[in-house]
């Protein structure tokens, strides 16, 4: 390669052209909460030619529907033998993203396989009716809840449902008294994802 700057020519630099593009293989987990931080593991191809170091890589979260929406991610560690990168995910708006990995020496790594879904979701709840005086134990099934009972407040109608247990796929809460003297024919069930988004 020849570089010319202000009339000074330098031909001492070399460029290596790889025969195939480098690709990411997987990101795990590939579904995360919008508001709960977690650790992502990105696996590169076993033939990745560069020695992995934290300093040699840049990682950015890129929204699939709008590539101008990005968020830099922190690289916690790398395992050169396994070709894996551990990344701290701090949260993001709901949507579909790519985890874009760039090497400072060999450039961007194909991100098509490194797709990350960010969402919180209710899939089912039971029972479908309960006492206006409260005390009904409600089980809510879903995805990307927290293991901390304080992270996902639940509201049924105008009253909070007191969370007793919480796991990534299920919340169990107990209803409070509605204060109504008549039957409430229908009430919306809302799970707050750490009070900033609703599932």
C-alpha positions in Angstrom: 0.0 0.0 0.0 1.3 3.5 -0.9 0.3 6.4 1.3 0.9 10.0 0.1 0.5 12.9 2.5 1.5 16.5 1.4 3.7 15.0 -1.3 5.5 12.6 1.0 5.2 9.0 -0.2 5.4 6.0 2.1 5.2 2.5 0.7 6.1 0.6 3.9 2.6 -0.3 5.0 1.0 -3.6 4.1 -2.7 -4.6 3.7 -3.9 -8.2 4.1 -7.0 -9.1 2.2 -8.9 -12.0 3.8 -10.3 -14.6 1.5 -13.7 -14.6 3.3 -15.5 -12.2 5.5 -15.5 -12.7 9.3 -18.8 -13.5 10.9 -20.4 -13.6 14.3 -22.0 -17.0 15.1 -24.3 -16.4 18.1 -25.3 -14.0 20.8 -26.6 -15.5 24.0 -29.1 -14.9 25.4 -30.8 -13.5 22.3 -33.9 -12.1 24.2 -33.5 -9.5 26.9 -35.5 -7.1 29.0 -35.6 -3.4 28.0 -34.7 -2.3 31.5 -32.8 -5.1 33.2 -29.0 -5.3 32.7 -27.5 -8.6 31.7 -24.4 -10.2 30.3 -24.3 -11.2 26.6 -21.9 -13.7 25.2 -21.0 -13.2 21.5 -19.3 -16.2 19.8 -17.2 -15.6 16.7 -16.2 -18.2 14.1 -13.5 -20.6 15.3 -11.4 -19.5 12.3 -11.4 -15.9 13.4 -7.7 -14.9 12.6 -7.0 -12.2 15.2 -6.0 -12.7 18.8 -9.0 -11.4 20.8 -8.3 -8.7 23.3 -10.6 -6.2 25.0 -8.6 -3.4 23.5 -8.8 -4.7 19.9 -12.6 -4.6 19.7 -15.5 -2.2 19.7 -19.1 -3.4 20.3 -22.3 -1.3 19.5 -26.0 -2.1 19.8 -27.6 -1.1 16.4 -31.4 -0.9 15.9 -32.4 -3.1 12.9 -35.2 -0.7 11.7 -33.0 2.4 12.1 -29.2 2.1 12.0 -28.8 5.6 13.3 -30.0 4.4 16.7 -27.0 3.0 18.4 -25.7 2.4 21.9 -22.0 1.5 22.8 -21.6 -1.6 24.9 -19.0 -2.4 27.5 -16.7 -5.4 26.8 -16.2 -7.2 30.1 -13.8 -9.9 28.9 -12.7 -12.1 26.0 -11.8 -15.8 25.6 -9.4 -16.1 22.7 -9.4 -20.0 22.8 -13.3 -20.2 22.6 -13.5 -17.0 20.4 -16.1 -15.5 22.8 -16.7 -11.9 24.0 -18.6 -11.1 27.2 -20.5 -7.9 27.0 -22.5 -5.9 29.6 -26.0 -5.0 28.2 -27.4 -2.1 30.2 -30.9 -2.0 28.7 -32.5 -0.4 25.6 -35.8 0.6 24.1 -38.0 -2.3 23.0 -37.2 -3.5 19.5 -34.9 -5.7 17.4 -31.2 -5.0 17.4 -27.9 -6.2 16.0 -24.8 -6.6 18.2 -22.2 -5.0 15.9 -18.6 -6.1 16.7 -15.7 -4.2 15.0 -12.1 -5.2 15.2 -9.7 -2.3 15.2 -7.4 -4.2 12.8 -9.6 -6.3 10.5 -12.8 -4.2 10.5 -16.4 -4.9 11.0 -17.6 -8.5 11.7 -20.8 -9.6 9.9 -23.6 -9.0 12.4 -26.5 -10.9 10.7 -26.3 -13.8 13.1 -26.0 -11.5 16.1 -29.6 -10.5 16.4 -31.0 -9.4 19.8 -34.7 -9.0 20.7 -35.4 -6.5 23.5 -38.9 -6.8 25.0 -41.1 -7.6 27.9 -44.3 -9.6 27.4 -47.3 -11.2 29.2 -48.3 -14.5 27.6 -51.1 -15.6 30.1 -52.5 -15.0 33.5 -54.8 -16.8 35.9 -57.4 -16.8 37.5 -59.5 -14.7 35.3 -61.7 -13.5 38.2 -61.3 -12.7 41.8 -62.8 -11.1 44.9 -63.4 -7.4 45.1 -62.2 -7.7 48.7 -58.7 -8.7 47.5 -56.6 -11.7 48.5 -56.7 -13.5 45.1 -53.4 -15.0 44.2 -52.7 -14.2 40.5 -50.1 -16.0 38.3 -48.7 -14.0 35.4 -46.7 -15.9 32.7 -44.5 -14.0 30.3 -40.9 -13.3 29.1 -38.0 -11.2 30.4 -39.3 -10.5 33.9 -36.8 -9.9 36.7 -35.9 -12.3 39.5 -36.3 -9.4 41.9 -39.9 -8.9 43.1 -39.4 -5.2 43.3 -38.4 -4.8 39.6 -41.8 -5.6 38.0 -44.7 -3.9 39.8 -48.1 -5.2 38.8 -51.4 -3.3 38.5 -54.8 -4.8 38.0 -57.4 -2.2 37.2 -56.7 0.8 39.5 -55.1 -1.3 42.3 -51.6 -2.7 42.6 -51.2 -6.4 42.9 -48.6 -7.1 45.6 -45.8 -9.2 44.0 -44.8 -12.2 46.1 -42.4 -14.0 43.8 -40.8 -13.2 40.5 -38.8 -15.2 37.9 -37.8 -14.5 34.3 -41.0 -16.3 33.1 -43.5 -15.9 35.9 -44.8 -13.4 38.5 -47.1 -14.3 41.4 -48.9 -11.5 43.1 -51.9 -11.0 45.5 -54.7 -8.6 44.7 -55.7 -5.7 47.0 -59.2 -4.7 47.9 -60.8 -2.7 45.0 -62.9 -0.5 47.3 -65.8 -1.0 44.8 -69.3 -1.9 46.1 -70.3 -3.2 42.7 -68.9 -5.9 40.4 -66.0 -4.7 38.2 -66.7 -6.5 34.9 -63.2 -6.0 33.4 -59.8 -4.8 34.6 -56.6 -4.4 32.6 -53.5 -6.3 33.9 -50.3 -4.4 33.5 -46.8 -5.5 34.4 -44.4 -2.6 34.7 -40.8 -3.3 33.6 -39.1 -1.5 36.4 -41.8 1.3 36.2 -40.6 2.6 32.8 -42.3 0.4 30.3 -45.5 -1.7 30.2 -45.7 -5.3 29.0 
